[in-house]
Amino acid sequence: MDSLKLILVALAALWMVYVLVDYLVPFFYGLPAKPTRHARIRKALKLAGLRADETLIDLGCGDGRVLVIAAKEFRAQAIGIDAGPVQVARAWANSQFNGVSAQVQVRWGNFLKADLSNADVVFAYLTSDYVPKLETKLASQLKPGARVVTISFDFSNWEPDAFDEDELIFVYKMPPHAGDLGTFLLKRE
Ligand SMILES: C[S@@+](CC[C@H](N)C(=O)[O-])C[C@H]1O[C@@H](n2cnc3c(N)ncnc32)[C@H](O)[C@@H]1O
């Protein structure tokens, strides 16, 4: 009986550590640990024109759902980078469970230090606090023709090439052109 209690206490402690790490890492980076809805991901990848065999990089891949959809439904190669060890483990398990591990790589680290030069599509569900750092990095590292697709935040100095107002999805083709959402909407009228 005592050993059963011990096992239960150990399991509860492990679960608490898991939940704490799961929520604390995104919190320290100033983000909610909130995944993108599946339908919104599909719409975003379609809007970005992700094609088979292209490489997608998800900046902060969370539970890996973007990677799985990119690999399974768009037949792309998908790389996820996350600072949270729990997120990395979940993303890896998710790709195994969905049978797409050959197309998916998950890396533990800070995406601001990662080399993004091989990306055809960069996916980001972050906040506008990241814009100053990401603007310089993406503009200098991404190849011409690469697309950046953002959820819920936009680049205030770049004019989007596509915009979905229902789902707040923005797509930017590299190299970026000066402008903003306002200049894009003016041209669309
Ligand atoms: C809002 S979640 C988005 C998860 C996933 N991309 C999605 O759309 O479902 C943001 C993720 O970014 C990660 N993150 C935040 N800043 C990071 C950084 N500088 N480097 C790596 N990961 C980061 C967090 O741990 C969190 O998992």
The ligand as a Gaussian input file, in Angstrom:
#p B3LYP/6-31G(d) Opt

LIG

0 1
 C        1.893000      30.770000     -29.089000
 S        2.884000      29.305000     -29.113000
 C        2.690000      28.779000     -30.806000
 C        2.897000      27.286000     -30.996000
 C        2.738000      26.789000     -32.447000
 N        3.589000      27.496000     -33.375000
 C        1.313000      26.901000     -32.934000
 O        1.038000      27.810000     -33.737000
 O        0.453000      26.111000     -32.504000
 C        4.531000      30.009000     -29.131000
 C        5.664000      29.031000     -28.828000
 O        6.896000      29.728000     -29.031000
 C        7.860000      29.258000     -28.080000
 N        8.889000      30.329000     -28.000000
 C        8.707000      31.611000     -27.612000
 N        9.834000      32.325000     -27.769000
 C       10.766000      31.462000     -28.254000
 C       12.123000      31.606000     -28.649000
 N       12.759000      32.789000     -28.597000
 N       12.768000      30.516000     -29.135000
 C       12.137000      29.319000     -29.229000
 N       10.837000      29.133000     -28.874000
 C       10.166000      30.194000     -28.400000
 C        7.051000      28.990000     -26.825000
 O        7.701000      28.031000     -25.984000
 C        5.716000      28.461000     -27.421000
 O        5.725000      27.053000     -27.491000

